[in-house]
Amino acid sequence: LPGRYRNYINGLTMSLWAIGYPLGSLIGYFCNDWNTMFLVGSIVLAITCIPVIFAIESPRYFLVKGNTEAAKESLGTLARWNGTDLQLENVTITIDEDRKQHLLQQMKDFYNYPILLIETLIQMFCWFVVGMSYYGFNFGWGSIVPDLYVAYVLAMVGELIGYLGTIVLVSHLGRRES
């Protein structure tokens, strides 16, 4: 995916989570029993999973697995999708065995690079706080707003504002260079 579209695609993809709130509420509102509700929800899930059938694995995945021919094929397919003529017939992909790391080597990196340990711990803490507040807030909607269906519509509106606002903010301020 070209870099200039990533912000929009990421924001719109995350907005699908917010659309799940009213969709789940509608299914729950119109279905009178659990069996029907799960059947309708499963049908919706099956429909949304159809694009996964046509998705290809990334070249990096194949390289991590040690399959260089599949990585070349994947790279060629991605290039064709992006309208690029990439000649891979004479290209040889090699995997550097020295770059492979096992779990013990990765754990040693925390000792060798203390900033990596600090950043990892900060990210773990942020993940915990965001996860607890997100799910705690979502599971507590019933006690905040008397009508549960209205509560989930409000949750959808709040998330959509956040996701779409992020698109505007990142478009205006720009992405961090990596």
Buried (B, 14 or more C-beta within 10 A) or exposed (E): EEEEEEBEEBBEEBBEEBEBBBBBBBBBEEBEEEEEBEEBBEEBEEEEEEEEEEEBBEBEEBBEEEBBEBBBBBBBBBBEEEEEEEEEEEEEBEEEEEEEEEEEEEEEEBEEEEEEEEEEEEEEEEEEEEEEEEEEEEEEBEEEBEEEBEBBBBBBEEBBEEBBEBBEEBEEEEEEEE
